[in-house]
Amino acid sequence: MSIIRCIVPAVAVVDTGGVVDETSSRTAVPPATGITDLTVNVGLGLLLVVCTFRYFEKHPVDTLGVAVVLLAAAVAVTYLAAVVGASRGRGRWEYGGIVAATALWIPLAVIAPSYGWCAFALFFAVHRVLHGRPALVASVLIVVSVSTGLLIMSRGQDLGLVLGPLLGGVVMLFAYRALNRSFDEQRALVAELRATQEQLAASERDAGAFAERHRVASELHDTAVQSTASALLLLETAHQAGGPDDTEDVAVGEARRVLRGALAETRQVLHGLTVGDDETGMTASAASAASAASAATPDSFAGLADRYGAEFHRTGGGDDLPPAVAHTLFRVVQEALRNTVKHADATTRAVHLGIGEDMVTVSVTDDGVGFDVDGERGTGTPRGYGLRAMAWRIGSIGGDFAVTSSPGEGTVVSAAVPLAVVEEGRS
């Protein structure tokens, strides 16, 4: 019975998945165990009553009879205290009551073998509160007391009467030891499974935080960092040119415009981080991505290409791209075009957007100086980080990202996103 009590809550901890209330799993008693305990409790009470009547059918109410009644009453009272303690969640009461009841019953079974029938209920009750060596000792004492009482009653003339309960008790004892050993193995397995579950939950939390950090870093890199760098470049150019005041004023005005745009984009990213599920019905990441992608249509790619002086080509029809795809591809094209201006020293650049039934592709090509892709990707330079950010963006929506370049040969940045993967993720 102790095995049933311990195994069921422990396994329930593993089966629930997600967040586990360990306190309730330890204290809750399964219905099957409660019925077993009730059966043992009622059975012991009935056995005490029946054994008392049986004893006085064959024995007079003498001094020994009074001692028998007092011991039986003491067993009943202490066991009742254990039952009350268990019902109120007081484990010490249950433990002390059952141990005391067993200790009082042992001499009772010796002087009045009629009470030996109570051994069956006490055997189960003892294993409810004792485990390991203490349970073994208590079980041996129960078996020995019954056999001793029967031996005295038969005056050593009926060995079968003595050996029967003795052998039965030994069989039950070994059966319980085997079950307890099996339970120890199961308990170790459950503990291992619980630890694995906690590790998986921690890994999922870490992965979510890591992905969110990547998203924020990419957003800031593609918005505030790039815009601020452009504004700084304009100011430095105006300062170094040393031309007329009108020229410098134009450059300063353009720098102010770029910085204002960077401020607005940064606020948009921060808003995406602070918005809650209860406010918008979506996660912060989804809210930020959706708001930034609201204007990212196929025509937006054409406008972006025009801003950077790039040719724009489009194949396929349809203007309705999933927001996550539109936002991600727009950011990738934006970063790739910025790289053609900052790093490639290109004279011509082109953007190609292909919209198919199950796939969206985009590529940015230039005739610039090119670079060593493998050498640049692992560096901490702005271009190295930009490549990693673009690859992470495309990978986060299930797409493929590639960069083809070599020194003096120009660069091709391409991405392909299967729409089926995106739609499955949204569902």
N, C-alpha and C positions, 0 to 999 in steps of 0.2 A: 504493500500500500504506500509506503514511503517512496517507493520508486515511481509509482503513478503520480504522486503529488509533485515530485521534483521534475520529472521528465516533461510533463505536459506544458507547464509554464515556460520551461527553457526552450522547447521547440517552438512555442508560440512566438518567442522573441525573434527567431530567425524567419518565420513564415510571414510576418507582418510586412517587411520591407519598409523603406522610408524611415520616418522618425519612430523610435520605440520608447514606450514608457516602461522603463525597467522596474520601477517601483511596483507598478500594478502587476507586472509579470511575475514578480517574486511573491506577492501577497495574495493574489487572486487564487481561489481554490476552484478547480474545474468541477463541473456538476458531477461527473463520474466519481471523483475522489470524495466529494461531499456525501454521496449516497453510500459509498463504502464505509466512511467513518461513522455515519449514522447507523448503519447496519451493525457495525462492531459495538458501538455504544449501547444500542438497544439490546443487542444479543447478550452482552455482559450483564446488563441489569436483569434480564429475564433468567439467565443462568444462575445468578446469585439467589434469586427468589426460589427457583425450582430446586436448586441444591440445598437450600435451607429446609424446605418442606421435606425433601427426601431424607435429609440427615435426621430430623426429629421423628420421622416415621419409624426409624430403627434404633434411635437412642433416646434416653430420658433427658429431661431438662435438669441436669445436674450441674456441678461446677464446670465440668468440661463443656457442657452444652452452652452455658453462659459465656464462656470464653470464645466458643465458636461464633455465637451470635454477635458478640462485641467485635471480633475480628472481621466478620462479614460486613457489619455496619461500617466499620472503619474503611474497608476496601471500597464500599459504595460511596461514602462521603468524599474520600480523596479522589476517586475517579470522577465523581460529579464535579469537583472543583476543576479538574483538568478539562472537562467538557465545557464548563462555563468560561474558563480562561481562553480556550481555543475559539469560542464564539465571539469573544471580545478582542481577539487579536493579541492576546497576552501569551506569548510563547513560553515564558518561564512557568506560568501557572500550569499549562498543559504538560510541560516536561516534568515539573515537580510532582504534579498529581498522579501521572501515570507511573512514574518511578516509585512513588510512595505506595500506591495501590498494589503494585507488583510485590514490593517488599513485604507488605502486610499479608498478601495472599499466600506467599510461600509457606510460612508456618501453618496457615489455615489449611492448605492442601495436604500438609504432612499429618496433622492431627485429625483432619476430617476429609478423607479421600473423596467424599461425595463432591467436594468443590473442585476436583481435578478437571471437570468439564469446562471450567472457566479458563483453562489454559489456552484453548483455541482463540478466544477473544483477546486475551492478554498478549498472546504471541503477536497478533497483528498490531495491537495498540503499542507495544514496546517498540516495534520497528517503525512506528510513526514518529517517534521522538529520538530514538537512538540509532546510531549507525556504526559500522566498523566493529572494533573490538568490544566497546560497551554493549552493543546489541548482541554480539556473540555470547558474552558472559551472561547477560540477562536470559537469553534463550536457553543456555545450558542449565541455569538455575531453575527455570520453569520446568524443563523436562525432568531434571533430577528430583525436584520436589514431588512431582506427580508419581514418579516411579517409587520414591521412598514411601510415600503415603500408601500406595497399593501394596508394597512389600510388607509394611507393618500390618496392614489390614488382613493380608492373607497369611501372615505369620511365616512367610517364606515357603509356603506350601504350593503356591501357584505361580511358577516362574513365567508362564505365558501371559498372565495378567500384568506382570511387571515389564516383561520384554516388549510387549505390544506397544504401549505408549512410548517406551524408551526409543524403540526403533523408528516409530512414526515421527517422534520429535527430531531424531537425528536426520531423517530424510528432509523434513521441513527446514531444518537448520541449514543443510547443505544447499537446498534449493534457493533459500534466501541469500546465501553467500554468493551463489552464482549470479542471481539477479542483481545484487548490489554491485558485483564486479562489472556486469554488463552496463549498469547505470553509470558507473564511474567512467567507463569508456565513452558512453553517449554524452555525458556531461562535458568531458574534455573536447569531444567533437563539436558540441554546441558552442562551447567557449571559443573554439577556433573559428567556427563559422561566424559567430558574432563579431570577433575581432576582424575577420575578413570583410564583413559587411561594413563595419565602421571605417576600415581603410578605404573601401570603395566609395563610401559617402564622402570621405575627406578628399579623395582624389577627384571626385566629380565637382566638389566645391572649388578645389584649387584650379581645376581645368576651366570652370566658369569664370573665376576671377582672372585667370591668365588670358582667356579670350577677350574679356571686357577691357583689360589693360591694353591688349593689342589694338582693339577697336578704337579706344580713346587716343592712343598714340598715333594711329593712322589718321584719325580725323584731325588732330592738331597738326600733324605734319603736313597734311594736304590742304589745310585752311590757314590757320594763324601763322604757322612757321613760314610757309611759302609766301604768303601775302606780306608779312613783315620783312622778309628778305628782299622781296621786290621793291618795297617802299624804301628800304635802306639803300638799295642799288641806285634808285632814282635820285635820292638825296646826294649820294656820293658822286654821281655823274654830274649833277648840277654844280656841286662844289668844285670839282676838278675842272669843269669847263670854264668857269670864270667868265661867262659871257654876259650879255646885257641882263639887266634886272628882270625884264619881261620873260626871258627864257628861264631864268631861275625861278620866277614866280610860277610859271607853268609847271615846272618839275615839282616844286613844293606842293602845288595844288593837286597834282596827280598822286604824289606820295600820301597826302592827306586822305584822298579818296580811297586809296588802297588800304590804308590803316583803318579807316572807318569800316570798310568791308571785312577786314580781319577781325575787328572787334565784334561785329555782328555775327560772324561765323563762329567765333569762340563762345559767345553767349548761347548760340544755338546748340553747340556741343554740350555745354554745361547744363542747359535746360534738359537735354536728352538724358543726362546722368541723374538729375534730381526728380524727374517726373515719376510718379508711382503707378502701380498697377490699378489702384483704386480710383485714380484720377482719369485715366485714359483707357483702361481696359487692355493695355499692352505693356510689355516690359520697357524699361528705359532704353535698351538697345534698339528695340523695334521702333519706339517712338522717334528716337533721333534719326534712325535710318529713313523712316517713312517721311518725316518732315523735310529732310535734306533731299529726298528723291522726288518730292512732289512735282518739281519742274524738270526732272530728268526724263525727257521724251526723246525719241529719235531725232526730232528737230533740234533738241538741245545740244546733241553731239555736233550737229552742223554749225551751230553758233559758237561752240567751244573751239572747233577747228578753225573757224574764221578769225577768232580773236588771236590765235597764234599764227595766223598766216599759213595755215595748212589746207591742202586739198581735202575734200570730203567726198567719199563714195559710199553709197548704200545699196545693198542688194536685199531682195525679199520684201514682203509687204507687212502691213500691220504696225500699229503705233502703240499697242497696249502691251508693255513689258511689265513683268512683276516688279513691284517697287524695289525689292532687295536687289534684283538684277540690274535695274536701271541705275540705282544709286551706286552700286559697286563698280559697274563698268564706267560710269561717268567719272568717278574718282580715279580709276586706273588710267583712263585716257587723259584726264587733266594732269596727273603726275607725269605721265610719259611725255606729253607735250612740253611741260615745264622743263623736263630734262633735256629735250632737244634744244631749248633756248639757253639753259644754264651750262650744260656740259658738252653738247654734241657739236656746237659751232656749225649747225646745219644750214644749208641754203634752201633746201626744199624738204617739206615734210608732208605726210598724208595720213588721213584717218579713214579706215574702212570699217563699216558696220554691216554685218550680215544677220538678218533675222529670218530664221527658218521655222518650220513647224515645231521642231523639238530641240532646237539649238540656237543660241545666240553667240556670234563671234565678233570680235573687235580686234583691230590691229592698228598700230601706229608705227610708221616707217619714216626714216630720215636718211639723208646722205652725209651725215656728219662724220666726225673723226673715229667713231666706234670705240670699243674698249674690250678688255678681257673680262668676259662675263664671270667666269669661275673665280678670278682673282678679286673682282669687285664685290661679289655677292656677300662674302664673309667679312668685309671690312666695316669699320664704324663710320665711314664717310657718309655725307648726306645722300649721295646716290646709292651707296650700298644699303642704307636703311630704306630708302625709297623702293628699291627692288624687293626687299623682304616684305615691306608693307603691302605692295601690290600683290605679291604671291600669296600672302596671308589672306588678303581680301577675297581673292578669287577662290582660294581653297575653302574659305568659310562658307561658301554657298555651293560647294560641290563641283567647282569648275577646274579647268586646267590652265596653267599660266606658263608662258615660255618667253625667253629673251634670246634672240639670235644676234650676235655682234662679234666683231673682231676689229682690232686696231686698223683704221683707215678704210673700213668697209661699210660704215653706216650701222644702223641698228634697227631691228624689228622687234617690237613688243606686241605679243598676241595673247589673247585669252578666249576660251570657249566655255560656255556655261550651258549644260543640258537643262532645259526647262522642266523636264520630268522630275529631276532631283529637287528643284526649287519648289515646285508645286507640292511634292510629297512632304517636304519640310514644313510648308505652310499649313498643310492639313493636319 
